[in-house]
Amino acid sequence: VQLQASGGGLVQAGGSLRLSCAASGRTVSMYTMAWFRQAPGKEREFVAAIRDTASNTYYADSVKGRFSISRDSGKKTFYLQMNSLKPEDTAVYYCAADPYRIASSGVYLSRSYDYWGQGTLVTVSS
């Protein structure tokens, strides 16, 4: 299974971007999908996750109310809509997925996910 992240770019503070992550290869329906990010000199951190339905979403406090994670009905592509972007959102964004239902306590942990995309750079200028 390969994950391909796209949609990153340069945007001014207050702007919006939509990231996409598509699964290909020997695909199975991914039960849990997530986005993480890593800023220069910092550790990778959780951003958002979605499980089987749109009602099962999780967000980092730093993005709550500004970012929205969603998935398509075939469960092979998912998205991160990012609004009201701030310079501190600048990072490489990685998508991750797992074919199993990760427990609520585990969706925030990068080690819970078996598959990772290559990352897409988001730069927010002030």
Contact map, one row per residue, 1 for C-alpha under 8 A:
111000000000000000000011111000000000000000000000000000000000000000000000000000000000000000000000000000000000000000100000000000
111100000000000000000011100000000000000000000000000000000000000000000000000000000000000000000000000000000000000000111000000000
111110000000000000001111000000000000000000000000000000000000000000000000000000000000000000000011000000000000000000111100000000
011111000000000000011110000000000000000000000000000000000000000000000000000000000000000000000010000000000000000000001110000000
001111100000000000111100000000000000000000000000000000000000000000000000000000000000000000000110000000000000000000001111000000
000111110000000000111000000000000000000000000000000000000000000000000000000000000000000000000000000000000000000000000011000000
000011111000000011110000000000000000000000000000000000000000000000000000000000000000000000000000000000000000000000000001000000
000001111100000011100000000000000000000000000000000000000000000000000000000000000000000000000000000000000000000000000001111000
000000111110000010000000000000000000000000000000000000000000000000000000000000000000000000000000000000000000000000000001111000
000000011111000000000000000000000000000000000000000000000000000000000000000000000000000000000000000000000000000000000000011110
000000001111101110000000000000000000000000000000000000000000000000000000000000000000000000000000000000000000000000000000011110
000000000111111000000000000000000000000000000000000000000000000000000000000000000000100000000000000000000000000000000000000111
000000000011111000000000000000000000000000000000000000000000000000000000000000000001111000000000000000000000000000000000000111
000000000001111100000000000000000000000000000000000000000000000000000000000000000011110000000000000000000000000000000000000000
000000000011111110000000000000000000000000000000000000000000000000000000000000000011100000000000000000000000000000000000000000
000000000010011111000000000000000000000000000000000000000000000000000000000000001111100000000000000000000000000000000000000000
000000111010001111100000000000000000000000000000000000000000000000000000000000001110000000000000000000000000000000000000000000
000000110000000111110000000000000000000000000000000000000000000000000000000000111100000000000000000000000000000000000000000000
000011110000000011111000000000000000000000000000000000000000000000000000000000111100000000000000000000000000000000000000000000
000111100000000001111100000000000000000000000000000000000000000000000000000011110000000000000000000000000000000000000000000000
001111000000000000111110000000000000000000000000000000000000000000000000000011100000000000000010000000000000000000001000000000
001110000000000000011111000000000000000000000000000000000000000000000000000111000000000000000000000000000000000000000000000000
111100000000000000001111101000000000000000000000000000000000000000000000000110000000000000000000000000000000000000000000000000
111000000000000000000111111000000000000000000000000000000000000000000000000100000000000000000000000000000000000000000000000000
110000000000000000000011111000000000000000000000000000000000000000000000000000000000000000000000000000000000000000000000000000
100000000000000000000001111100000000000000000000000000000000000000000000000000000000000000000000000000000000000000000000000000
100000000000000000000011111110000000000000000000000000000000000000000000000100000000000000000000000000000000000000000000000000
000000000000000000000000011111000000000000000000000000000000000000000000000100000000000000000000001000000000000000000000000000
000000000000000000000000001111100000000000000000000000000000000000000000011100000000000000000000001000000000000000000000000000
000000000000000000000000000111111000000000000000000000000000000000000000001100000000000000000000111100000000000000000000000000
000000000000000000000000000011111000000000000000001100000000000000000000001000000000000000000000111110000000000000000000000000
000000000000000000000000000001111100000000000000111100000000000000000000000000000000000000000000111111000010000000000000000000
000000000000000000000000000001111110000000000000111000000000000000000000000001000000000000000011110000000000000000000000000000
000000000000000000000000000000011111000000000011110000000000000000000000000000000000000000000011100000000010000000000000000000
000000000000000000000000000000001111100000000111100000000000000000000000000000010000000000001111000000000000000000000000000000
000000000000000000000000000000000111110000011111000000000000000000000000000000000000000000001111000000000000010000000000000000
000000000000000000000000000000000011111000011110000000000000000000000000000000000000000000111100000000000000000000000000000000
000000000000000000000000000000000001111101111000000000000000000000000000000000000000000000111000000000000000000000000000000000
000000000000000000000000000000000000111111110000000000000000000000000000000000000000000001110000000000000000000000000000000000
000000000000000000000000000000000000011111000000000000000000000000000000000000000000000000100000000000000000000000000000000000
000000000000000000000000000000000000001111100000000000000000000000000000000000000000000000000000000000000000000000000000000000
000000000000000000000000000000000000011111110000000000000000000000000000000000000000000000000000000000000000000000000000000000
000000000000000000000000000000000000011011111000000000000000000000000000000000000000000000000000000000000000000000000000000000
000000000000000000000000000000000001111001111100000000000000000000000000000000000000000000000000000000000000000000000000000000
000000000000000000000000000000000001110000111110000000000000000000000000000000000000000000000000000000000000010000000000000000
000000000000000000000000000000000011100000011111000000000011000000000000000000000000000000000000000000000001110000000000000000
000000000000000000000000000000000111100000001111100000000011001000000000000000000000000000000000000000000000000000000000000000
000000000000000000000000000000000111000000000111110000001111000000011000000000000000000000000000000000000001000000000000000000
000000000000000000000000000000011110000000000011111000001110000000001000000000000000000000000000000000000011000000000000000000
000000000000000000000000000000011100000000000001111111011100000000001110000000000000000000000000000000000000000000000000000000
000000000000000000000000000000111000000000000000111111011000000000000000000000000000000000000000000011000000000000000000000000
000000000000000000000000000000110000000000000000011111010000000000000000000000000000000000000000000010000000000000000000000000
000000000000000000000000000000000000000000000000011111111000000000000000000000000000000000000000000000000000000000000000000000
000000000000000000000000000000000000000000000000011111111000000000000110000000000000000000000000000000000000000000000000000000
000000000000000000000000000000000000000000000000000011111000000000000000000000000000000000000000000000000000000000000000000000
000000000000000000000000000000000000000000000000011111111100000000000000000000000000000000000000000000000000000000000000000000
000000000000000000000000000000000000000000000001111011111110000000001000000000000000000000000000000000000000000000000000000000
000000000000000000000000000000000000000000000001110000011111000000000000000000000000000000000000000000000010000000000000000000
000000000000000000000000000000000000000000000111100000001111101100000000000000000000000000000000000000000000000000000000000000
000000000000000000000000000000000000000000000111000000000111111100000000000000000000000000000000000000000000000000000000000000
000000000000000000000000000000000000000000000000000000000011111100000000000000000000000000000000000000000000000000000000000000
000000000000000000000000000000000000000000000000000000000001111100000000000000000000000000000000000000000000000000000000000000
000000000000000000000000000000000000000000000010000000000011111111100000000000000000000000000000000000000000000000000000000000
000000000000000000000000000000000000000000000000000000000011111111100000000000000000000000000000000000000000000000000000000000
000000000000000000000000000000000000000000000000000000000000001111110000000000000000000000000000000000000000000000000000000000
000000000000000000000000000000000000000000000000000000000000001111110000000000000111100000000000000000000000000000000000000000
000000000000000000000000000000000000000000000000000000000000001111111000000000011110000000000000000000000000000000000000000000
000000000000000000000000000000000000000000000001000000000000000011111100000000011100000000000000000000000000000000000000000000
000000000000000000000000000000000000000000000001110000001000000000111110000001111000000000000000000000000000000000000000000000
000000000000000000000000000000000000000000000000010001000000000000011111000001110000000000000000000000000000000000000000000000
000000000000000000000000000000000000000000000000010001000000000000001111101111100000000000000000000000000000000000000000000000
000000000000000000000000000000000000000000000000000000000000000000000111111111000000000000000000000000000000000000000000000000
000000000000000000000000000000000000000000000000000000000000000000000011111000000000000000000000000000000000000000000000000000
000000000000000000000000000010000000000000000000000000000000000000000001111110000000000000000000000000000000000000000000000000
000000000000000000000000000011100000000000000000000000000000000000000011111111000000000000000000000000000000000000000000000000
000000000000000000000111001111000000000000000000000000000000000000000011011111000000000000000000000000000000000000000000000000
000000000000000000011110000000000000000000000000000000000000000000000011011111100000000000000000000000000000000000000000000000
000000000000000000011100000000001000000000000000000000000000000000001111001111110000000000000000000000000000000000000000000000
000000000000000001111000000000000000000000000000000000000000000000001110000011111000000000000000000000000000000000000000000000
000000000000000001110000000000000010000000000000000000000000000000111100000001111100000000000000000000000000000000000000000000
000000000000000111100000000000000000000000000000000000000000000000111000000000111110000000000000000000000000000000000000000000
000000000000000111100000000000000000000000000000000000000000000001110000000000011111100000000000000000000000000000000000000000
000000000000011110000000000000000000000000000000000000000000000001100000000000001111100000000000000000000000000000000000000000
000000000000111100000000000000000000000000000000000000000000000001000000000000000111110000000000000000000000000000000000000000
000000000001111100000000000000000000000000000000000000000000000001000000000000000111111010000000000000000000000000000000000100
000000000000110000000000000000000000000000000000000000000000000000000000000000000001111111000000000000000000000000000000000111
000000000000100000000000000000000000000000000000000000000000000000000000000000000000111111000000000000000000000000000000001111
000000000000000000000000000000000000000000000000000000000000000000000000000000000000011111000000000000000000000000000000000100
000000000000000000000000000000000000000000000000000000000000000000000000000000000000111111100000000000000000000000000000011100
000000000000000000000000000000000000001000000000000000000000000000000000000000000000011111110000000000000000000000000000111100
000000000000000000000000000000000000111100000000000000000000000000000000000000000000000011111000000000000000000000000000111000
000000000000000000000000000000000000111000000000000000000000000000000000000000000000000001111100000000000000000000000011110000
000000000000000000000000000000000011110000000000000000000000000000000000000000000000000000111110000000000000000000000011110000
000010000000000000000000000000000011100000000000000000000000000000000000000000000000000000011111000000000000000000011111000000
001110000000000000001000000000001111000000000000000000000000000000000000000000000000000000001111100000000000000000011110000000
001000000000000000000000000000001111000000000000000000000000000000000000000000000000000000000111110000000000000011111000000000
000000000000000000000000000001111100000000000000000000000000000000000000000000000000000000000011111000000000000011110000000000
000000000000000000000000000001111000000000000000000000000000000000000000000000000000000000000001111111000000000111100000000000
000000000000000000000000000111110000000000000000000000000000000000000000000000000000000000000000111110000000000000000000000000
000000000000000000000000000001110000000000000000000000000000000000000000000000000000000000000000011111000000000000000000000000
000000000000000000000000000000110000000000000000001100000000000000000000000000000000000000000000011111100000000000000000000000
000000000000000000000000000000010000000000000000001000000000000000000000000000000000000000000000010111110110000100000000000000
000000000000000000000000000000000000000000000000000000000000000000000000000000000000000000000000000011111110000000000000000000
000000000000000000000000000000000000000000000000000000000000000000000000000000000000000000000000000001111110000000000000000000
000000000000000000000000000000000000000000000000000000000000000000000000000000000000000000000000000000111111000000000000000000
000000000000000000000000000000000000000000000000000000000000000000000000000000000000000000000000000001111111100100000000000000
000000000000000000000000000000010100000000000000100000000100000000000000000000000000000000000000000001111111110100000000000000
000000000000000000000000000000000000000000000101100000000000000000000000000000000000000000000000000000001111110000000000000000
000000000000000000000000000000000000000000000100000000000000000000000000000000000000000000000000000000000111111110000000000000
000000000000000000000000000000000001000000001100000000000000000000000000000000000000000000000000000000000011111110000000000000
000000000000000000000000000000000000000000000000000000000000000000000000000000000000000000000000000000000000111111000000000000
000000000000000000000000000000000000000000000000000000000000000000000000000000000000000000000000010001000110111111000000000000
000000000000000000000000000000000000000000000000000000000000000000000000000000000000000000000001110000000000111111110000000000
000000000000000000000000000000000000000000000000000000000000000000000000000000000000000000000001110000000000001111110000000000
111000000000000000000000000000000000000000000000000000000000000000000000000000000000000000000001110000000000000011111000000000
011000000000000000000000000000000000000000000000000000000000000000000000000000000000000000000111100000000000000011111100000000
011110000000000000001000000000000000000000000000000000000000000000000000000000000000000000000111000000000000000000111110000000
001110000000000000000000000000000000000000000000000000000000000000000000000000000000000000000110000000000000000000011111000000
000111000000000000000000000000000000000000000000000000000000000000000000000000000000000000011110000000000000000000001111100000
000011111000000000000000000000000000000000000000000000000000000000000000000000000000000000011100000000000000000000000111110000
000000011000000000000000000000000000000000000000000000000000000000000000000000000000000001111000000000000000000000000011111000
000000011110000000000000000000000000000000000000000000000000000000000000000000000000000011111000000000000000000000000001111100
000000011110000000000000000000000000000000000000000000000000000000000000000000000000001011100000000000000000000000000000111110
000000000111100000000000000000000000000000000000000000000000000000000000000000000000111111000000000000000000000000000000011111
000000000111100000000000000000000000000000000000000000000000000000000000000000000000011000000000000000000000000000000000001111
000000000001100000000000000000000000000000000000000000000000000000000000000000000000011000000000000000000000000000000000000111
